[in-house]
Amino acid sequence: MDTLSRRELLLSAAAVATPVSAAPPPVIDTHMHVWSLDSARYPFSPPEPGYRKPREDGSVEQYLEEMRSHGVDRAVLVQERSSGWNNRYIADCVNRFPKLFVGHGLIDPHDPNNADVLEREVRRNRLSGMRLSPIYHPPDRFPNDQWLNAPANYALWKKAEELGVAFNVFLAPAQMPQLEDMVRRYPKVKVVVDHLGRPDILPRAPWVENDHLLKLAKYPNVWVKFTELYSASKTKQYPYLDVHPFGRMVYEAFGPRRLLFGTGMVGKTRRIPLADELRLIREDIPYFADADKPWILGGNAAHVWRWKS
């Protein structure tokens, strides 16, 4: 029998070797509000009058227990509105657990020095971006306070571009054209639209203002959080079937690589259990292919944000 060469032996071994599959992407919750009831250290200072002070525990320790119980690997912590522009608690959480969390704070859109504030929060407090919330100033109530694309905030977006940080944006459908203006001006800034753009779910298409979200799909720097279907739903019945036609339009416009999983509150303040949030993505969105789900549940988020290794 002929003796096999070393190269032939290696090729033969490679042919019969069992392939090693890549590790699945982590499960990443991209929208997690945590807060402290220690008002001495973390003062209650919401930007809007009449905002309710949290009474339930929303601590990061409670969320860590939820993560362990449900197999969530990492999260984006988003500043809760009750602390206003003071991002100290989110920064403390990120600095305590840098392998688990990145943080988005809040920033005053009317502060003429907010670009400098952003740089301080990123460099000193290690935040990874900011949440902009123009939804609290809807056009029908505040026609003269549409600040999202105001020239006064160009410097803020330019600074975000320089720092390589992301904005997640909580806005009403009517404000989408303002966001498109900024996305077009600053194509290097990563932008994440919260909660499917808060659509108004009507019995049938066209959804008119909701369609403005779909127009953002042509910009590769825009992602969408496939979250809070229960808020959009008129029935409020899991799995929120009335939202699925619009959700499918978002899925088809953006594709599975630009959708993100997220939840919202922690513990008793959750609208639906964390187990149901995960089940919704894994089992009950009929147009999500099996191959899409690991990306939506975490793979995509790993491309938007960077955690400490």
ABEGO torsion letter per residue (X at the ends): XBBBBAAAAAAAAAAABBBBBBBBBBBBBABBBBBBABAAABBBBBABBGBBBBABBABAAAAAAAAAAAGBABBBBBBBAAAEABAAAAAAAAAABAAABBBBBBBBAABAAAAAAAAAAAAAAGBAEBBBBAAABBAAABAAABAAABAAAAAAAAAAAAAGBBBBBBBBAAAAAAAAAAAAABAABBBBBBGGGGBBBBABOBAGAAAAAAAAAABAABBBBBBGAAAABAAGBOAGAAAAAAAAAAAAAAEAAABBBBBGBBEAABABBAAAAAAAAAAABAABBAAAAAAAAGAAAAAABBBBX
